[in-house]
């Protein structure tokens, strides 16, 4: 499968943006991205530790649920790719035992 130059450029720009601002990674593929961003803005200004903890917990829930909902709405091929995870076989050599003798 090959990508067109404009598709590749878009992917690379998104990757560069998320490297520059890692906080946006939780916004990608998330149906609750706007709510997560709103909590991020609040967290920048809230000093009270109990309230910060509550907001952080709510943020974590929204990130997980928003991502799950996005996956549910994605196409079957994307869902299958997510389920499989690995794109090629790999061997962990640290778990391979050698026989002496």
N, C-alpha and C positions, 0 to 999 in steps of 0.2 A: 504494500500500500504506500503510495507516495502522496506527499502533501504539496499543495501549490505554494508558491513563494509568499503570497499574501497571508495564507493560513499559518505558515511557519513564522512569519514576522509577527503576527498577532500572538502566537503562543510565546515566542521569545520575549515580547514586550511585557506580557502578563507575568512571566517568570522574573524578569528584571524588576518589575514594580514590586512584586512580593518579596524579593530579596532586599530591596531598599526599605520597604515598610512591612515587616513580618506580621504586623497585627492584622493586615487585610487578608491573610491566608484563611482565616475563619469566615470571611465573607463569601469566598468563592464556593459555588455549588451549595448554597445555603438559602433556603426559603425565608429564613428569619434574619438575613443579613442586616436589614435596616434596624431591627431591634437590638442586635448584637452591637452595631455601631452606636446606637443611642446609649447603651449601657457603657460602652467604652468612653464616650464623652462624659457621662456622669462620673465614672471612676477617676477621671482626670481632676475632678473638682471636689470629690467627697473625701473628707478627712477622718470621719468617724469609722473606727475599725469594724464595729458590728455591722454597720450599713454597707461598708466595702465588702465584707465577707458575704453578706446577703446578695449583693449585686454580682459578685464573682460567681456565686453558686447559680444564680439565675442565668448568667451569661453562659456558663458551662452547659446548662440544660438546653438553652436555645441553640447553641452550636451543634450539639448532638442531635437534637430533634430536627432542626432545620436541614442538616445534612442528610439525615435519614429520609425526610420528606422529599428532598431533591432527588435522591436515589430512586425512591418509589415512583417518581414522575418521569424519570429518565427512560430512554429507549431500552428494549430488552438486551441489545448487544452491549450497551454500557453496563447494565446490571450484571450480565454474565462476566464481563471483564473484571468488574469489581469483586465478584464472588470468587473467581479463579485467582486473581491477584498476581501470580507469577507469570511472566511472559516467556520464560525459557527455563529449562531444567538447570538446577545448580546443585553442586555437591559441596557439603561442608566438610572439608578435609580434616578438621579438628576431631570429627567423630569417626573417622576411618581408622580402624586398627590395623596395624601391620603384624604379620606373623613372622616370628623369628624361628629360624631353624633350618 
